[in-house]
Amino acid sequence: MRISARLRHRFHLTARFWPARRNEPGTLPALQMAGVFVFAYLDRDGATLHISVDLDTVGWDHLRDHL
């Protein structure tokens, strides 16, 4: 699926970083772009870096409207 240069630029400009919250144990740092959340975190032993991609909030209909 291709998106327009204009929409790509908007997604890049509105990307956000969400740090883990000190007062909410279990939250993970994430990067959000175009409704996609990408989490990067270390396991409890600190030995393995995990990358997780969450597509649950992607607005596919919104994306299709701008193709």
PDB file of N, CA, C and O in Angstrom:
ATOM      1  N   MET A   1       0.847  -1.166   0.000  1.00  0.00           N
ATOM      2  CA  MET A   1       0.000   0.000   0.000  1.00  0.00           C
ATOM      3  C   MET A   1       0.896   1.235   0.000  1.00  0.00           C
ATOM      4  O   MET A   1       1.774   1.363   0.853  1.00  0.00           O
ATOM      5  N   ARG A   2       0.688   2.113  -0.918  1.00  0.00           N
ATOM      6  CA  ARG A   2       1.443   3.369  -0.994  1.00  0.00           C
ATOM      7  C   ARG A   2       0.594   4.494  -0.437  1.00  0.00           C
ATOM      8  O   ARG A   2      -0.626   4.512  -0.604  1.00  0.00           O
ATOM      9  N   ILE A   3       1.251   5.429   0.225  1.00  0.00           N
ATOM     10  CA  ILE A   3       0.557   6.627   0.692  1.00  0.00           C
ATOM     11  C   ILE A   3       1.186   7.839   0.020  1.00  0.00           C
ATOM     12  O   ILE A   3       2.302   7.777  -0.496  1.00  0.00           O
ATOM     13  N   SER A   4       0.460   8.921   0.037  1.00  0.00           N
ATOM     14  CA  SER A   4       0.941  10.132  -0.628  1.00  0.00           C
ATOM     15  C   SER A   4       2.113  10.735   0.149  1.00  0.00           C
ATOM     16  O   SER A   4       2.281  10.480   1.341  1.00  0.00           O
ATOM     17  N   ALA A   5       2.906  11.528  -0.538  1.00  0.00           N
ATOM     18  CA  ALA A   5       4.032  12.212   0.103  1.00  0.00           C
ATOM     19  C   ALA A   5       3.526  13.150   1.193  1.00  0.00           C
ATOM     20  O   ALA A   5       4.167  13.304   2.233  1.00  0.00           O
ATOM     21  N   ARG A   6       2.398  13.764   0.958  1.00  0.00           N
ATOM     22  CA  ARG A   6       1.826  14.693   1.940  1.00  0.00           C
ATOM     23  C   ARG A   6       1.451  13.968   3.237  1.00  0.00           C
ATOM     24  O   ARG A   6       1.749  14.443   4.332  1.00  0.00           O
ATOM     25  N   LEU A   7       0.795  12.818   3.099  1.00  0.00           N
ATOM     26  CA  LEU A   7       0.396  12.056   4.279  1.00  0.00           C
ATOM     27  C   LEU A   7       1.617  11.480   4.989  1.00  0.00           C
ATOM     28  O   LEU A   7       1.671  11.477   6.218  1.00  0.00           O
ATOM     29  N   ARG A   8       2.586  10.998   4.237  1.00  0.00           N
ATOM     30  CA  ARG A   8       3.832  10.498   4.828  1.00  0.00           C
ATOM     31  C   ARG A   8       4.508  11.582   5.646  1.00  0.00           C
ATOM     32  O   ARG A   8       4.962  11.333   6.763  1.00  0.00           O
ATOM     33  N   HIS A   9       4.574  12.775   5.098  1.00  0.00           N
ATOM     34  CA  HIS A   9       5.182  13.905   5.798  1.00  0.00           C
ATOM     35  C   HIS A   9       4.415  14.208   7.085  1.00  0.00           C
ATOM     36  O   HIS A   9       5.025  14.464   8.123  1.00  0.00           O
ATOM     37  N   ARG A  10       3.087  14.180   7.024  1.00  0.00           N
ATOM     38  CA  ARG A  10       2.271  14.444   8.215  1.00  0.00           C
ATOM     39  C   ARG A  10       2.526  13.377   9.282  1.00  0.00           C
ATOM     40  O   ARG A  10       2.652  13.699  10.463  1.00  0.00           O
ATOM     41  N   PHE A  11       2.601  12.108   8.871  1.00  0.00           N
ATOM     42  CA  PHE A  11       2.882  11.046   9.835  1.00  0.00           C
ATOM     43  C   PHE A  11       4.243  11.254  10.489  1.00  0.00           C
ATOM     44  O   PHE A  11       4.381  11.057  11.697  1.00  0.00           O
ATOM     45  N   HIS A  12       5.237  11.642   9.723  1.00  0.00           N
ATOM     46  CA  HIS A  12       6.565  11.877  10.283  1.00  0.00           C
ATOM     47  C   HIS A  12       6.542  13.033  11.276  1.00  0.00           C
ATOM     48  O   HIS A  12       7.177  12.961  12.329  1.00  0.00           O
ATOM     49  N   LEU A  13       5.822  14.087  10.952  1.00  0.00           N
ATOM     50  CA  LEU A  13       5.775  15.255  11.837  1.00  0.00           C
ATOM     51  C   LEU A  13       4.988  15.006  13.118  1.00  0.00           C
ATOM     52  O   LEU A  13       5.239  15.656  14.132  1.00  0.00           O
ATOM     53  N   THR A  14       4.049  14.082  13.084  1.00  0.00           N
ATOM     54  CA  THR A  14       3.208  13.847  14.262  1.00  0.00           C
ATOM     55  C   THR A  14       3.623  12.611  15.053  1.00  0.00           C
ATOM     56  O   THR A  14       2.932  12.229  15.998  1.00  0.00           O
ATOM     57  N   ALA A  15       4.733  11.981  14.690  1.00  0.00           N
ATOM     58  CA  ALA A  15       5.224  10.829  15.454  1.00  0.00           C
ATOM     59  C   ALA A  15       5.511  11.273  16.884  1.00  0.00           C
ATOM     60  O   ALA A  15       5.927  12.406  17.130  1.00  0.00           O
ATOM     61  N   ARG A  16       5.278  10.351  17.823  1.00  0.00           N
ATOM     62  CA  ARG A  16       5.481  10.681  19.240  1.00  0.00           C
ATOM     63  C   ARG A  16       6.258   9.582  19.946  1.00  0.00           C
ATOM     64  O   ARG A  16       6.201   8.411  19.573  1.00  0.00           O
ATOM     65  N   PHE A  17       6.979   9.990  20.968  1.00  0.00           N
ATOM     66  CA  PHE A  17       7.629   9.049  21.867  1.00  0.00           C
ATOM     67  C   PHE A  17       6.861   9.069  23.178  1.00  0.00           C
ATOM     68  O   PHE A  17       6.590  10.136  23.729  1.00  0.00           O
ATOM     69  N   TRP A  18       6.512   7.900  23.675  1.00  0.00           N
ATOM     70  CA  TRP A  18       5.803   7.768  24.946  1.00  0.00           C
ATOM     71  C   TRP A  18       6.727   7.043  25.931  1.00  0.00           C
ATOM     72  O   TRP A  18       6.936   5.837  25.801  1.00  0.00           O
ATOM     73  N   PRO A  19       7.276   7.752  26.902  1.00  0.00           N
ATOM     74  CA  PRO A  19       8.155   7.093  27.874  1.00  0.00           C
ATOM     75  C   PRO A  19       7.333   6.230  28.839  1.00  0.00           C
ATOM     76  O   PRO A  19       6.130   6.430  29.005  1.00  0.00           O
ATOM     77  N   ALA A  20       8.005   5.278  29.463  1.00  0.00           N
ATOM     78  CA  ALA A  20       7.352   4.503  30.522  1.00  0.00           C
ATOM     79  C   ALA A  20       6.992   5.465  31.657  1.00  0.00           C
ATOM     80  O   ALA A  20       7.681   6.461  31.874  1.00  0.00           O
ATOM     81  N   ARG A  21       5.922   5.166  32.372  1.00  0.00           N
ATOM     82  CA  ARG A  21       5.476   6.030  33.474  1.00  0.00           C
ATOM     83  C   ARG A  21       5.979   5.499  34.807  1.00  0.00           C
ATOM     84  O   ARG A  21       5.791   4.328  35.138  1.00  0.00           O
ATOM     85  N   ARG A  22       6.619   6.374  35.561  1.00  0.00           N
ATOM     86  CA  ARG A  22       7.171   5.973  36.866  1.00  0.00           C
ATOM     87  C   ARG A  22       6.093   5.485  37.826  1.00  0.00           C
ATOM     88  O   ARG A  22       6.306   4.525  38.566  1.00  0.00           O
ATOM     89  N   ASN A  23       4.960   6.132  37.813  1.00  0.00           N
ATOM     90  CA  ASN A  23       3.902   5.798  38.772  1.00  0.00           C
ATOM     91  C   ASN A  23       2.984   4.672  38.275  1.00  0.00           C
ATOM     92  O   ASN A  23       2.007   4.335  38.945  1.00  0.00           O
ATOM     93  N   GLU A  24       3.287   4.093  37.114  1.00  0.00           N
ATOM     94  CA  GLU A  24       2.486   2.991  36.581  1.00  0.00           C
ATOM     95  C   GLU A  24       3.418   1.844  36.180  1.00  0.00           C
ATOM     96  O   GLU A  24       3.848   1.753  35.030  1.00  0.00           O
ATOM     97  N   PRO A  25       3.720   0.978  37.141  1.00  0.00           N
ATOM     98  CA  PRO A  25       4.612  -0.148  36.835  1.00  0.00           C
ATOM     99  C   PRO A  25       4.048  -0.991  35.688  1.00  0.00           C
ATOM    100  O   PRO A  25       2.836  -1.167  35.567  1.00  0.00           O
ATOM    101  N   GLY A  26       4.925  -1.492  34.876  1.00  0.00           N
ATOM    102  CA  GLY A  26       4.499  -2.333  33.761  1.00  0.00           C
ATOM    103  C   GLY A  26       4.313  -1.580  32.455  1.00  0.00           C
ATOM    104  O   GLY A  26       4.176  -2.205  31.403  1.00  0.00           O
ATOM    105  N   THR A  27       4.305  -0.241  32.495  1.00  0.00           N
ATOM    106  CA  THR A  27       4.208   0.491  31.237  1.00  0.00           C
ATOM    107  C   THR A  27       5.558   0.418  30.524  1.00  0.00           C
ATOM    108  O   THR A  27       6.607   0.296  31.156  1.00  0.00           O
ATOM    109  N   LEU A  28       5.506   0.494  29.224  1.00  0.00           N
ATOM    110  CA  LEU A  28       6.712   0.365  28.404  1.00  0.00           C
ATOM    111  C   LEU A  28       6.884   1.597  27.525  1.00  0.00           C
ATOM    112  O   LEU A  28       5.896   2.206  27.114  1.00  0.00           O
ATOM    113  N   PRO A  29       8.127   1.972  27.231  1.00  0.00           N
ATOM    114  CA  PRO A  29       8.343   3.075  26.308  1.00  0.00           C
ATOM    115  C   PRO A  29       7.903   2.667  24.905  1.00  0.00           C
ATOM    116  O   PRO A  29       8.049   1.512  24.505  1.00  0.00           O
ATOM    117  N   ALA A  30       7.360   3.643  24.161  1.00  0.00           N
ATOM    118  CA  ALA A  30       6.854   3.333  22.827  1.00  0.00           C
ATOM    119  C   ALA A  30       7.045   4.507  21.879  1.00  0.00           C
ATOM    120  O   ALA A  30       7.111   5.665  22.290  1.00  0.00           O
ATOM    121  N   LEU A  31       7.129   4.171  20.608  1.00  0.00           N
ATOM    122  CA  LEU A  31       7.100   5.145  19.525  1.00  0.00           C
ATOM    123  C   LEU A  31       5.759   4.958  18.831  1.00  0.00           C
ATOM    124  O   LEU A  31       5.372   3.831  18.522  1.00  0.00           O
ATOM    125  N   GLN A  32       5.049   6.049  18.586  1.00  0.00           N
ATOM    126  CA  GLN A  32       3.759   5.983  17.897  1.00  0.00           C
ATOM    127  C   GLN A  32       3.846   6.762  16.597  1.00  0.00           C
ATOM    128  O   GLN A  32       4.284   7.912  16.572  1.00  0.00           O
ATOM    129  N   MET A  33       3.419   6.115  15.514  1.00  0.00           N
ATOM    130  CA  MET A  33       3.377   6.784  14.218  1.00  0.00           C
ATOM    131  C   MET A  33       2.248   6.183  13.405  1.00  0.00           C
ATOM    132  O   MET A  33       2.185   4.966  13.235  1.00  0.00           O
ATOM    133  N   ALA A  34       1.368   7.013  12.907  1.00  0.00           N
ATOM    134  CA  ALA A  34       0.245   6.605  12.066  1.00  0.00           C
ATOM    135  C   ALA A  34      -0.618   5.549  12.739  1.00  0.00           C
ATOM    136  O   ALA A  34      -1.169   4.672  12.073  1.00  0.00           O
ATOM    137  N   GLY A  35      -0.736   5.635  14.059  1.00  0.00           N
ATOM    138  CA  GLY A  35      -1.564   4.694  14.791  1.00  0.00           C
ATOM    139  C   GLY A  35      -0.856   3.402  15.162  1.00  0.00           C
ATOM    140  O   GLY A  35      -1.445   2.543  15.818  1.00  0.00           O
ATOM    141  N   VAL A  36       0.387   3.251  14.758  1.00  0.00           N
ATOM    142  CA  VAL A  36       1.165   2.059  15.094  1.00  0.00           C
ATOM    143  C   VAL A  36       2.017   2.374  16.317  1.00  0.00           C
ATOM    144  O   VAL A  36       2.670   3.415  16.380  1.00  0.00           O
ATOM    145  N   PHE A  37       2.003   1.459  17.293  1.00  0.00           N
ATOM    146  CA  PHE A  37       2.867   1.588  18.461  1.00  0.00           C
ATOM    147  C   PHE A  37       3.988   0.567  18.352  1.00  0.00           C
ATOM    148  O   PHE A  37       3.744  -0.613  18.101  1.00  0.00           O
ATOM    149  N   VAL A  38       5.228   1.034  18.546  1.00  0.00           N
ATOM    150  CA  VAL A  38       6.387   0.150  18.557  1.00  0.00           C
ATOM    151  C   VAL A  38       7.017   0.263  19.940  1.00  0.00           C
ATOM    152  O   VAL A  38       7.462   1.334  20.353  1.00  0.00           O
ATOM    153  N   PHE A  39       7.044  -0.863  20.644  1.00  0.00           N
ATOM    154  CA  PHE A  39       7.602  -0.913  21.993  1.00  0.00           C
ATOM    155  C   PHE A  39       8.983  -1.556  21.934  1.00  0.00           C
ATOM    156  O   PHE A  39       9.187  -2.532  21.211  1.00  0.00           O
ATOM    157  N   ALA A  40       9.919  -1.015  22.686  1.00  0.00           N
ATOM    158  CA  ALA A  40      11.254  -1.596  22.820  1.00  0.00           C
ATOM    159  C   ALA A  40      11.544  -1.677  24.317  1.00  0.00           C
ATOM    160  O   ALA A  40      11.495  -0.670  25.023  1.00  0.00           O
ATOM    161  N   TYR A  41      11.847  -2.887  24.792  1.00  0.00           N
ATOM    162  CA  TYR A  41      12.041  -3.050  26.225  1.00  0.00           C
ATOM    163  C   TYR A  41      12.954  -4.236  26.501  1.00  0.00           C
ATOM    164  O   TYR A  41      13.093  -5.143  25.681  1.00  0.00           O
ATOM    165  N   LEU A  42      13.568  -4.207  27.672  1.00  0.00           N
ATOM    166  CA  LEU A  42      14.441  -5.291  28.117  1.00  0.00           C
ATOM    167  C   LEU A  42      13.636  -6.271  28.960  1.00  0.00           C
ATOM    168  O   LEU A  42      12.711  -5.872  29.668  1.00  0.00           O
ATOM    169  N   ASP A  43      13.990  -7.565  28.882  1.00  0.00           N
ATOM    170  CA  ASP A  43      13.314  -8.545  29.727  1.00  0.00           C
ATOM    171  C   ASP A  43      13.746  -8.342  31.181  1.00  0.00           C
ATOM    172  O   ASP A  43      14.623  -7.527  31.468  1.00  0.00           O
ATOM    173  N   ARG A  44      13.128  -9.082  32.083  1.00  0.00           N
ATOM    174  CA  ARG A  44      13.408  -8.905  33.522  1.00  0.00           C
ATOM    175  C   ARG A  44      14.875  -9.130  33.877  1.00  0.00           C
ATOM    176  O   ARG A  44      15.394  -8.503  34.801  1.00  0.00           O
ATOM    177  N   ASP A  45      15.537 -10.013  33.155  1.00  0.00           N
ATOM    178  CA  ASP A  45      16.954 -10.282  33.423  1.00  0.00           C
ATOM    179  C   ASP A  45      17.867  -9.218  32.825  1.00  0.00           C
ATOM    180  O   ASP A  45      19.049  -9.149  33.162  1.00  0.00           O
ATOM    181  N   GLY A  46      17.320  -8.391  31.939  1.00  0.00           N
ATOM    182  CA  GLY A  46      18.121  -7.376  31.283  1.00  0.00           C
ATOM    183  C   GLY A  46      19.038  -7.944  30.223  1.00  0.00           C
ATOM    184  O   GLY A  46      19.982  -7.282  29.793  1.00  0.00           O
ATOM    185  N   ALA A  47      18.765  -9.169  29.799  1.00  0.00           N
ATOM    186  CA  ALA A  47      19.645  -9.837  28.850  1.00  0.00           C
ATOM    187  C   ALA A  47      19.152  -9.758  27.407  1.00  0.00           C
ATOM    188  O   ALA A  47      19.933  -9.921  26.469  1.00  0.00           O
ATOM    189  N   THR A  48      17.855  -9.508  27.232  1.00  0.00           N
ATOM    190  CA  THR A  48      17.290  -9.544  25.882  1.00  0.00           C
ATOM    191  C   THR A  48      16.466  -8.297  25.613  1.00  0.00           C
ATOM    192  O   THR A  48      15.618  -7.907  26.415  1.00  0.00           O
ATOM    193  N   LEU A  49      16.729  -7.683  24.476  1.00  0.00           N
ATOM    194  CA  LEU A  49      15.937  -6.547  24.032  1.00  0.00           C
ATOM    195  C   LEU A  49      14.779  -7.070  23.189  1.00  0.00           C
ATOM    196  O   LEU A  49      14.988  -7.812  22.229  1.00  0.00           O
ATOM    197  N   HIS A  50      13.561  -6.683  23.548  1.00  0.00           N
ATOM    198  CA  HIS A  50      12.375  -7.108  22.811  1.00  0.00           C
ATOM    199  C   HIS A  50      11.817  -5.922  22.031  1.00  0.00           C
ATOM    200  O   HIS A  50      11.826  -4.789  22.511  1.00  0.00           O
ATOM    201  N   ILE A  51      11.337  -6.195  20.834  1.00  0.00           N
ATOM    202  CA  ILE A  51      10.659  -5.201  20.011  1.00  0.00           C
ATOM    203  C   ILE A  51       9.272  -5.755  19.727  1.00  0.00           C
ATOM    204  O   ILE A  51       9.132  -6.887  19.265  1.00  0.00           O
ATOM    205  N   SER A  52       8.252  -4.958  20.003  1.00  0.00           N
ATOM    206  CA  SER A  52       6.870  -5.387  19.808  1.00  0.00           C
ATOM    207  C   SER A  52       6.147  -4.326  18.987  1.00  0.00           C
ATOM    208  O   SER A  52       6.288  -3.131  19.247  1.00  0.00           O
ATOM    209  N   VAL A  53       5.374  -4.763  17.998  1.00  0.00           N
ATOM    210  CA  VAL A  53       4.614  -3.845  17.143  1.00  0.00           C
ATOM    211  C   VAL A  53       3.130  -4.090  17.381  1.00  0.00           C
ATOM    212  O   VAL A  53       2.647  -5.213  17.237  1.00  0.00           O
ATOM    213  N   ASP A  54       2.411  -3.034  17.744  1.00  0.00           N
ATOM    214  CA  ASP A  54       0.976  -3.124  18.016  1.00  0.00           C
ATOM    215  C   ASP A  54       0.217  -2.386  16.914  1.00  0.00           C
ATOM    216  O   ASP A  54       0.349  -1.171  16.769  1.00  0.00           O
ATOM    217  N   LEU A  55      -0.568  -3.117  16.148  1.00  0.00           N
ATOM    218  CA  LEU A  55      -1.320  -2.538  15.037  1.00  0.00           C
ATOM    219  C   LEU A  55      -2.790  -2.337  15.374  1.00  0.00           C
ATOM    220  O   LEU A  55      -3.578  -1.996  14.492  1.00  0.00           O
ATOM    221  N   ASP A  56      -3.180  -2.541  16.636  1.00  0.00           N
ATOM    222  CA  ASP A  56      -4.591  -2.465  17.027  1.00  0.00           C
ATOM    223  C   ASP A  56      -5.218  -1.095  16.803  1.00  0.00           C
ATOM    224  O   ASP A  56      -6.426  -0.999  16.589  1.00  0.00           O
ATOM    225  N   THR A  57      -4.425  -0.044  16.848  1.00  0.00           N
ATOM    226  CA  THR A  57      -4.994   1.306  16.735  1.00  0.00           C
ATOM    227  C   THR A  57      -4.771   1.954  15.372  1.00  0.00           C
ATOM    228  O   THR A  57      -5.016   3.149  15.204  1.00  0.00           O
ATOM    229  N   VAL A  58      -4.310   1.175  14.405  1.00  0.00           N
ATOM    230  CA  VAL A  58      -4.088   1.720  13.060  1.00  0.00           C
ATOM    231  C   VAL A  58      -5.436   2.049  12.427  1.00  0.00           C
ATOM    232  O   VAL A  58      -6.345   1.220  12.429  1.00  0.00           O
ATOM    233  N   GLY A  59      -5.562   3.237  11.896  1.00  0.00           N
ATOM    234  CA  GLY A  59      -6.780   3.633  11.204  1.00  0.00           C
ATOM    235  C   GLY A  59      -6.692   3.287   9.735  1.00  0.00           C
ATOM    236  O   GLY A  59      -6.473   4.168   8.903  1.00  0.00           O
ATOM    237  N   TRP A  60      -6.862   1.999   9.395  1.00  0.00           N
ATOM    238  CA  TRP A  60      -6.710   1.563   8.005  1.00  0.00           C
ATOM    239  C   TRP A  60      -7.663   2.305   7.083  1.00  0.00           C
ATOM    240  O   TRP A  60      -7.294   2.650   5.960  1.00  0.00           O
ATOM    241  N   ASP A  61      -8.880   2.555   7.538  1.00  0.00           N
ATOM    242  CA  ASP A  61      -9.828   3.292   6.709  1.00  0.00           C
ATOM    243  C   ASP A  61      -9.325   4.709   6.440  1.00  0.00           C
ATOM    244  O   ASP A  61      -9.458   5.226   5.331  1.00  0.00           O
ATOM    245  N   HIS A  62      -8.752   5.321   7.456  1.00  0.00           N
ATOM    246  CA  HIS A  62      -8.193   6.665   7.306  1.00  0.00           C
ATOM    247  C   HIS A  62      -7.051   6.641   6.297  1.00  0.00           C
ATOM    248  O   HIS A  62      -6.944   7.533   5.456  1.00  0.00           O
ATOM    249  N   LEU A  63      -6.214   5.640   6.378  1.00  0.00           N
ATOM    250  CA  LEU A  63      -5.107   5.543   5.435  1.00  0.00           C
ATOM    251  C   LEU A  63      -5.605   5.366   4.015  1.00  0.00           C
ATOM    252  O   LEU A  63      -5.104   6.014   3.095  1.00  0.00           O
ATOM    253  N   ARG A  64      -6.578   4.503   3.825  1.00  0.00           N
ATOM    254  CA  ARG A  64      -7.114   4.261   2.481  1.00  0.00           C
ATOM    255  C   ARG A  64      -7.721   5.518   1.875  1.00  0.00           C
ATOM    256  O   ARG A  64      -7.660   5.725   0.663  1.00  0.00           O
ATOM    257  N   ASP A  65      -8.310   6.363   2.732  1.00  0.00           N
ATOM    258  CA  ASP A  65      -8.918   7.607   2.242  1.00  0.00           C
ATOM    259  C   ASP A  65      -7.885   8.562   1.663  1.00  0.00           C
ATOM    260  O   ASP A  65      -8.235   9.457   0.895  1.00  0.00           O
ATOM    261  N   HIS A  66      -6.616   8.385   2.020  1.00  0.00           N
ATOM    262  CA  HIS A  66      -5.562   9.304   1.594  1.00  0.00           C
ATOM    263  C   HIS A  66      -4.607   8.701   0.576  1.00  0.00           C
ATOM    264  O   HIS A  66      -3.572   9.294   0.272  1.00  0.00           O
ATOM    265  N   LEU A  67      -4.931   7.564   0.063  1.00  0.00           N
ATOM    266  CA  LEU A  67      -4.030   6.937  -0.913  1.00  0.00           C
ATOM    267  C   LEU A  67      -4.158   7.608  -2.266  1.00  0.00           C
ATOM    268  O   LEU A  67      -3.478   7.218  -3.216  1.00  0.00           O
TER     269      LEU A  67
END
